[in-house]
């Protein structure tokens, strides 16, 4: 057998998938709300700077 046949297999991403699929405790917020909140905060900041 050659060295190539005994080479270890590359690491899979299964560990990362398992990590990200785990449920954690804490506040759960939908991504849409975070995006809308961020855009609203930016818009309010721009409006305040315009009328300042």
Biopython code that builds the backbone (N, CA, C, O; Angstrom):
import numpy as np
from Bio.PDB.StructureBuilder import StructureBuilder

atoms = [
    (1, "UNK", "N", (0.834, -1.186, 0.000)),
    (1, "UNK", "CA", (0.000, 0.000, 0.000)),
    (1, "UNK", "C", (0.878, 1.248, 0.000)),
    (1, "UNK", "O", (1.930, 1.284, 0.637)),
    (2, "UNK", "N", (0.438, 2.241, -0.706)),
    (2, "UNK", "CA", (1.207, 3.478, -0.776)),
    (2, "UNK", "C", (0.766, 4.435, 0.325)),
    (2, "UNK", "O", (-0.235, 4.220, 1.008)),
    (3, "UNK", "N", (1.544, 5.490, 0.468)),
    (3, "UNK", "CA", (1.202, 6.500, 1.472)),
    (3, "UNK", "C", (-0.151, 7.141, 1.176)),
    (3, "UNK", "O", (-0.894, 7.495, 2.092)),
    (4, "UNK", "N", (-0.458, 7.285, -0.096)),
    (4, "UNK", "CA", (-1.703, 7.942, -0.486)),
    (4, "UNK", "C", (-2.913, 7.148, -0.005)),
    (4, "UNK", "O", (-3.924, 7.741, 0.369)),
    (5, "UNK", "N", (-2.831, 5.835, -0.009)),
    (5, "UNK", "CA", (-3.951, 5.004, 0.431)),
    (5, "UNK", "C", (-4.177, 5.126, 1.937)),
    (5, "UNK", "O", (-5.312, 4.982, 2.393)),
    (6, "UNK", "N", (-3.146, 5.385, 2.711)),
    (6, "UNK", "CA", (-3.261, 5.477, 4.159)),
    (6, "UNK", "C", (-3.446, 6.907, 4.660)),
    (6, "UNK", "O", (-3.475, 7.139, 5.869)),
    (7, "UNK", "N", (-3.569, 7.855, 3.755)),
    (7, "UNK", "CA", (-3.705, 9.257, 4.155)),
    (7, "UNK", "C", (-5.027, 9.454, 4.897)),
    (7, "UNK", "O", (-6.043, 8.865, 4.530)),
    (8, "UNK", "N", (-5.009, 10.283, 5.939)),
    (8, "UNK", "CA", (-6.255, 10.532, 6.678)),
    (8, "UNK", "C", (-7.252, 11.316, 5.826)),
    (8, "UNK", "O", (-6.867, 12.107, 4.965)),
    (9, "UNK", "N", (-8.505, 11.088, 6.076)),
    (9, "UNK", "CA", (-9.555, 11.796, 5.360)),
    (9, "UNK", "C", (-9.600, 13.240, 5.836)),
    (9, "UNK", "O", (-9.294, 13.510, 6.997)),
    (10, "UNK", "N", (-9.971, 14.169, 4.971)),
    (10, "UNK", "CA", (-10.072, 15.565, 5.406)),
    (10, "UNK", "C", (-11.194, 15.727, 6.432)),
    (10, "UNK", "O", (-12.186, 14.999, 6.409)),
    (11, "UNK", "N", (-11.017, 16.683, 7.318)),
    (11, "UNK", "CA", (-12.033, 16.926, 8.349)),
    (11, "UNK", "C", (-13.316, 17.414, 7.687)),
    (11, "UNK", "O", (-13.285, 18.243, 6.777)),
    (12, "UNK", "N", (-14.417, 16.899, 8.146)),
    (12, "UNK", "CA", (-15.703, 17.331, 7.593)),
    (12, "UNK", "C", (-16.229, 18.501, 8.401)),
    (12, "UNK", "O", (-15.698, 18.825, 9.463)),
    (13, "UNK", "N", (-17.260, 19.122, 7.897)),
    (13, "UNK", "CA", (-17.852, 20.252, 8.598)),
    (13, "UNK", "C", (-18.991, 19.801, 9.504)),
    (13, "UNK", "O", (-19.766, 20.635, 9.973)),
    (14, "UNK", "N", (-19.107, 18.522, 9.757)),
    (14, "UNK", "CA", (-20.201, 18.010, 10.588)),
    (14, "UNK", "C", (-20.149, 18.596, 11.992)),
    (14, "UNK", "O", (-21.196, 18.834, 12.594)),
    (15, "UNK", "N", (-18.974, 18.830, 12.518)),
    (15, "UNK", "CA", (-18.846, 19.424, 13.841)),
    (15, "UNK", "C", (-19.402, 20.838, 13.883)),
    (15, "UNK", "O", (-20.035, 21.230, 14.863)),
    (16, "UNK", "N", (-19.166, 21.611, 12.815)),
    (16, "UNK", "CA", (-19.695, 22.966, 12.756)),
    (16, "UNK", "C", (-21.210, 22.947, 12.643)),
    (16, "UNK", "O", (-21.892, 23.746, 13.283)),
    (17, "UNK", "N", (-21.737, 22.042, 11.835)),
    (17, "UNK", "CA", (-23.190, 21.958, 11.699)),
    (17, "UNK", "C", (-23.834, 21.599, 13.027)),
    (17, "UNK", "O", (-24.871, 22.153, 13.393)),
    (18, "UNK", "N", (-23.231, 20.693, 13.730)),
    (18, "UNK", "CA", (-23.773, 20.308, 15.032)),
    (18, "UNK", "C", (-23.720, 21.485, 15.992)),
    (18, "UNK", "O", (-24.657, 21.704, 16.760)),
    (19, "UNK", "N", (-22.632, 22.245, 15.954)),
    (19, "UNK", "CA", (-22.491, 23.395, 16.841)),
    (19, "UNK", "C", (-23.575, 24.425, 16.566)),
    (19, "UNK", "O", (-24.190, 24.931, 17.505)),
    (20, "UNK", "N", (-23.824, 24.750, 15.296)),
    (20, "UNK", "CA", (-24.778, 25.795, 14.970)),
    (20, "UNK", "C", (-26.226, 25.328, 15.103)),
    (20, "UNK", "O", (-27.123, 26.167, 15.190)),
    (21, "UNK", "N", (-26.482, 24.042, 15.120)),
    (21, "UNK", "CA", (-27.838, 23.552, 15.264)),
    (21, "UNK", "C", (-28.272, 23.445, 16.720)),
    (21, "UNK", "O", (-29.451, 23.227, 16.998)),
    (22, "UNK", "N", (-27.340, 23.593, 17.644)),
    (22, "UNK", "CA", (-27.692, 23.480, 19.052)),
    (22, "UNK", "C", (-28.512, 24.684, 19.482)),
    (22, "UNK", "O", (-28.229, 25.816, 19.090)),
    (23, "UNK", "N", (-29.528, 24.427, 20.290)),
    (23, "UNK", "CA", (-30.346, 25.500, 20.833)),
    (23, "UNK", "C", (-29.660, 26.082, 22.050)),
    (23, "UNK", "O", (-29.154, 25.343, 22.895)),
    (24, "UNK", "N", (-29.638, 27.388, 22.144)),
    (24, "UNK", "CA", (-29.044, 28.038, 23.301)),
    (24, "UNK", "C", (-30.110, 28.850, 24.014)),
    (24, "UNK", "O", (-31.122, 29.230, 23.425)),
    (25, "UNK", "N", (-29.870, 29.106, 25.283)),
    (25, "UNK", "CA", (-30.792, 29.921, 26.050)),
    (25, "UNK", "C", (-30.536, 31.375, 25.729)),
    (25, "UNK", "O", (-29.427, 31.753, 25.351)),
    (26, "UNK", "N", (-31.553, 32.180, 25.879)),
    (26, "UNK", "CA", (-31.406, 33.609, 25.645)),
    (26, "UNK", "C", (-32.546, 34.127, 24.793)),
    (26, "UNK", "O", (-33.487, 33.405, 24.462)),
    (27, "UNK", "N", (-32.435, 35.397, 24.448)),
    (27, "UNK", "CA", (-33.466, 36.060, 23.662)),
    (27, "UNK", "C", (-33.373, 35.588, 22.221)),
    (27, "UNK", "O", (-32.286, 35.542, 21.644)),
    (28, "UNK", "N", (-34.507, 35.238, 21.645)),
    (28, "UNK", "CA", (-34.545, 34.821, 20.251)),
    (28, "UNK", "C", (-35.266, 35.906, 19.463)),
    (28, "UNK", "O", (-36.437, 36.193, 19.709)),
    (29, "UNK", "N", (-34.549, 36.510, 18.505)),
    (29, "UNK", "CA", (-35.102, 37.582, 17.682)),
    (29, "UNK", "C", (-34.973, 37.168, 16.225)),
    (29, "UNK", "O", (-33.928, 36.682, 15.791)),
    (30, "UNK", "N", (-36.050, 37.368, 15.479)),
    (30, "UNK", "CA", (-36.008, 37.044, 14.055)),
    (30, "UNK", "C", (-35.052, 37.980, 13.337)),
    (30, "UNK", "O", (-34.968, 39.157, 13.685)),
    (31, "UNK", "N", (-34.326, 37.478, 12.338)),
    (31, "UNK", "CA", (-33.367, 38.324, 11.611)),
    (31, "UNK", "C", (-34.011, 39.532, 10.941)),
    (31, "UNK", "O", (-33.378, 40.581, 10.824)),
    (32, "UNK", "N", (-35.257, 39.399, 10.501)),
    (32, "UNK", "CA", (-35.940, 40.512, 9.847)),
    (32, "UNK", "C", (-36.082, 41.696, 10.793)),
    (32, "UNK", "O", (-35.927, 42.847, 10.383)),
    (33, "UNK", "N", (-36.376, 41.412, 12.059)),
    (33, "UNK", "CA", (-36.542, 42.473, 13.044)),
    (33, "UNK", "C", (-35.211, 43.184, 13.284)),
    (33, "UNK", "O", (-35.180, 44.405, 13.437)),
    (34, "UNK", "N", (-34.133, 42.441, 13.316)),
    (34, "UNK", "CA", (-32.808, 43.041, 13.517)),
    (34, "UNK", "C", (-32.462, 43.960, 12.342)),
    (34, "UNK", "O", (-31.964, 45.066, 12.551)),
    (35, "UNK", "N", (-32.720, 43.516, 11.119)),
    (35, "UNK", "CA", (-32.409, 44.325, 9.937)),
    (35, "UNK", "C", (-33.276, 45.577, 9.912)),
    (35, "UNK", "O", (-32.766, 46.671, 9.672)),
    (36, "UNK", "N", (-34.571, 45.437, 10.154)),
    (36, "UNK", "CA", (-35.475, 46.591, 10.146)),
    (36, "UNK", "C", (-35.093, 47.576, 11.249)),
    (36, "UNK", "O", (-35.116, 48.787, 11.033)),
    (37, "UNK", "N", (-34.745, 47.067, 12.419)),
    (37, "UNK", "CA", (-34.322, 47.938, 13.514)),
    (37, "UNK", "C", (-33.052, 48.701, 13.174)),
    (37, "UNK", "O", (-32.939, 49.889, 13.477)),
    (38, "UNK", "N", (-32.107, 48.034, 12.552)),
    (38, "UNK", "CA", (-30.851, 48.688, 12.167)),
    (38, "UNK", "C", (-31.098, 49.786, 11.139)),
    (38, "UNK", "O", (-30.569, 50.891, 11.264)),
    (39, "UNK", "N", (-31.898, 49.482, 10.131)),
    (39, "UNK", "CA", (-32.200, 50.474, 9.094)),
    (39, "UNK", "C", (-32.947, 51.656, 9.700)),
    (39, "UNK", "O", (-32.687, 52.803, 9.335)),
    (40, "UNK", "N", (-33.868, 51.393, 10.618)),
    (40, "UNK", "CA", (-34.617, 52.467, 11.274)),
    (40, "UNK", "C", (-33.681, 53.358, 12.085)),
    (40, "UNK", "O", (-33.798, 54.583, 12.035)),
    (41, "UNK", "N", (-32.770, 52.769, 12.818)),
    (41, "UNK", "CA", (-31.819, 53.545, 13.620)),
    (41, "UNK", "C", (-30.939, 54.421, 12.732)),
    (41, "UNK", "O", (-30.666, 55.574, 13.068)),
    (42, "UNK", "N", (-30.498, 53.879, 11.605)),
    (42, "UNK", "CA", (-29.690, 54.669, 10.666)),
    (42, "UNK", "C", (-30.505, 55.819, 10.097)),
    (42, "UNK", "O", (-30.012, 56.943, 10.001)),
    (43, "UNK", "N", (-31.757, 55.544, 9.715)),
    (43, "UNK", "CA", (-32.618, 56.582, 9.140)),
    (43, "UNK", "C", (-32.881, 57.684, 10.157)),
    (43, "UNK", "O", (-32.815, 58.863, 9.809)),
    (44, "UNK", "N", (-33.175, 57.335, 11.394)),
    (44, "UNK", "CA", (-33.424, 58.341, 12.436)),
    (44, "UNK", "C", (-32.166, 59.172, 12.669)),
    (44, "UNK", "O", (-32.256, 60.386, 12.848)),
    (45, "UNK", "N", (-31.017, 58.548, 12.671)),
    (45, "UNK", "CA", (-29.765, 59.260, 12.860)),
    (45, "UNK", "C", (-29.527, 60.265, 11.725)),
    (45, "UNK", "O", (-29.100, 61.391, 11.980)),
    (46, "UNK", "N", (-29.795, 59.875, 10.500)),
    (46, "UNK", "CA", (-29.622, 60.778, 9.351)),
    (46, "UNK", "C", (-30.587, 61.946, 9.458)),
    (46, "UNK", "O", (-30.199, 63.092, 9.231)),
    (47, "UNK", "N", (-31.838, 61.672, 9.800)),
    (47, "UNK", "CA", (-32.850, 62.740, 9.913)),
    (47, "UNK", "C", (-32.452, 63.716, 11.012)),
    (47, "UNK", "O", (-32.580, 64.927, 10.827)),
    (48, "UNK", "N", (-31.980, 63.229, 12.137)),
    (48, "UNK", "CA", (-31.562, 64.114, 13.237)),
    (48, "UNK", "C", (-30.393, 65.001, 12.781)),
    (48, "UNK", "O", (-30.359, 66.189, 13.102)),
    (49, "UNK", "N", (-29.441, 64.433, 12.039)),
    (49, "UNK", "CA", (-28.306, 65.226, 11.558)),
    (49, "UNK", "C", (-28.720, 66.256, 10.527)),
    (49, "UNK", "O", (-28.110, 67.322, 10.449)),
    (50, "UNK", "N", (-29.736, 65.968, 9.737)),
    (50, "UNK", "CA", (-30.211, 66.931, 8.714)),
    (50, "UNK", "C", (-30.864, 68.128, 9.404)),
    (50, "UNK", "O", (-30.595, 69.267, 9.023)),
    (51, "UNK", "N", (-31.705, 67.905, 10.395)),
    (51, "UNK", "CA", (-32.448, 68.978, 11.044)),
    (51, "UNK", "C", (-31.709, 69.611, 12.223)),
    (51, "UNK", "O", (-32.285, 70.430, 12.939)),
    (52, "UNK", "N", (-30.486, 69.257, 12.428)),
    (52, "UNK", "CA", (-29.705, 69.777, 13.545)),
    (52, "UNK", "C", (-29.215, 71.179, 13.285)),
    (52, "UNK", "O", (-28.538, 71.763, 14.131)),
]
sb = StructureBuilder()
sb.init_structure("model")
sb.init_model(0)
sb.init_chain("A")
sb.init_seg("    ")
for serial, (resi, resn, name, xyz) in enumerate(atoms, 1):
    if name == "N":
        sb.init_residue(resn, " ", resi, " ")
    sb.init_atom(name, np.array(xyz, "f"), 0.0, 1.0, " ", f" {name:<3s}", serial, name[0])
structure = sb.get_structure()
